[in-house]
């Protein structure tokens, strides 16, 4: 989130609104958690990410678009943490509607795991490197998102080895032997969609906020 001196005139109180909203969802998620261990494993990213983002935002401004994406991703993680991904109600509704074999809320979560990290990578690369907008920027952002997804799959693997059946709800594989591959494929799709839909919007915000120079 983007707070205190880090809030620009154009963003107003957006950072505070997002902060209070995510914290409220944290409380809601924790109080109704189906499985305590799964809640901690799933929500840890949000619990660490909130203070980390606040600290970073004290010295580095963040675009409003990225702030909203981070908050939305946090909410999705917290919903999965509350119910476990295979029991999320909206996923069950979609499963019944399309006659699917599994709750695909987990797939949506991994789609966002590519979508949001790709945008984080784009903001970092545009602001801290000489990489300009163009094909190489897109390729690097997609690669960063895939690398993050692969690291996450390794974390899930170690959790499964260390915790055994206690980590089944956290893995959310729902009996699919190709779950890790599907997760990374969904992240790939998410990163491609993010670059396709949001690159121009993001570039415009970076320029309007004075974070990068307009590229001819």
N, C-alpha and C positions, 0 to 999 in steps of 0.2 A: 504494500500500500504506500501511499504517497502523502506524507503528513507534515504538519508544522511548517518550517521554513521551506520544505520541499514542495509545498502546494503552490502552483503557479496561479496567476490571475485567471487563466482560461479554465483551469480544472476546478477552481473554487473549492467546495467542501467534498468533492467526489471521494478523495482518499478516506476521509472520516466516515462517510456513508458506507463505503465498501468494508472498512475495518469493522464497524459495528455490526454490519450485516453478516460478515463471515464469523465473527465471534459468537453472534446469536445462533448461527447454524452449528457451531462447535458444541455449544451447550445443549441444543436440541438433539444433536447426534449422539452425544455422550449419555444423556439421560435415558434415551430409548434404545441403547445399543443391544443388539441380539447376542453378540458374542464379545466379551471384554477384550480378549487377546486380539481378535481381528480388528476391533476398533482402534486399539493402540497402533497396530501395524499399519493400518490404512491411513489413519489421521496424522501420523507422525510427520509426514511431509508438510501438512498444513501448519501443525504446531511449531515446527522449526521454521517454515517459510514466512510466517507472519512477522516475528521479530527480526528475521534476517532482512526482509524487504524494508522494514522500517529503518533499520540501521543504514542500509544502502541508500535509501531515499533521502537521508539527512544530508548527503553530500552530492548525490547524483539524481537529477530529475528523471522521471519516468513518464512515458507517454500515457495519456488517458486510455488509449486502446489497450495497451499492455496491462494496465491496472485492472481493467474490466475483465480481461481474459484470465488473469491470475486469480481474481476473486471467483469467477465462474468455475474455473477448474477446481479450486478449493472446495466449493460447494458440492460439486459432483463427487469428489473424493470423500467428503463427509457423509453424503447420502449413502455411498457404498459402504462406508465404515459403520454406519448405524444398522443397516439391514444385512450386511454381507452382500456381495454383488449378485449372487444367484437368487436372492430373495427380495431384491428391490421391487416394490409394487409396480412402478411404471414399466419395468422390464417384463414382469409377469403378464401385464395387460397386453403389451405388444406381442409377447410370445403366444398368448392365447388367440390374439387377433389374426396373426399370420400363420398360426399352426406350427410355430418353430419348435425345435427340439431342446432349446436351452434359453435361459434368460440372457439376452444380449446387452444388458446394461454394462457388463464388463467390456464388451467390444467397444461400446461408445466411450467408456473411460480411457481405453487405450488409443482410440482415435484422437481424443483430446491430448493424450500423452505425446502425440506427435505434433498436433496442431499448435499447442501453446509453447512447448520448448522451441519449435521452429521460429516462432515470433520473438521469443527471448533472444535466440541466437541472432536474429536479424537486427534487433535493436543494439545488441552488443557489438556486432561486426560493423554496423554503419557508424557507430559512435566512437569506436576505439581502434579501428583498423583503416587501412587504405582501400579496402574492398568497396567499390562503388556498386550502385544498383545495376543489375544485369544478370546474365546466366550464372556466373560464378558465385554470386551472392546466393542465388536460389539453391544451387547445388550444395554449397557449404551449410546452409540452414537445414536442408533436408538431411544431410549427413550428420549434423549435430543432433537432430531429433532422433534419428535412428540409433546413434551411439547411446543416447540417453535411454532409449527403449531397451536396448540390449543390456545395458548395465542394470536396469530395473529387473529384467528377466533373470539375471544372475543373482540378484538379491532374493528374488522369490525362490530360486533354486536352493540357495543356502538356507533360507528359512525353512524350506521343506525338509532338507537334510537334518537340520538341528532340532526342529520341533516335531517332525513326524506328522501324524494325523491331526495334531492340534493346529497345523497350518493349512489344512484343507480349505477352510472357508476363506482364508486370506488369498490362496492361490486362485480360487474361483475357476478352476479348470473344468468343472462340471463333467468330468469323465472324458474330456477330449484330449487324446494323446498329442495332438498338434496345437495345443492351446498357446504355447510360447510363440510358435511360428505365426499363428493367427494374430496374436497380440502385436507382434512387430510389424506385420503387414498392415494392420489397422493404423499403427503409428505412422507408417510410411504414407498411407492415404491421407491421414490428418495433416501431415507436414506439406504435402503437395497441395491440398485444398487451401491451407492457410496461405501459402505463397501465391496461389492463384487469385484468391478472393481479397486478401488484405494488404498485399504489398504496396499498392498505390496509396491506399488510405493511410497506412503506417508511414510511408515516405512523406506524405503531405503533413502529417502531424509532427514528424521530426523537424521538418523545415519550418513550420509555423511556430514551433516552440523554441526555435533557435538552437536546436541540438546538432544539426548537420547543415552544411551548405547545399544550396540547390545545385543539382548536377545537370550540366548542359546536355 
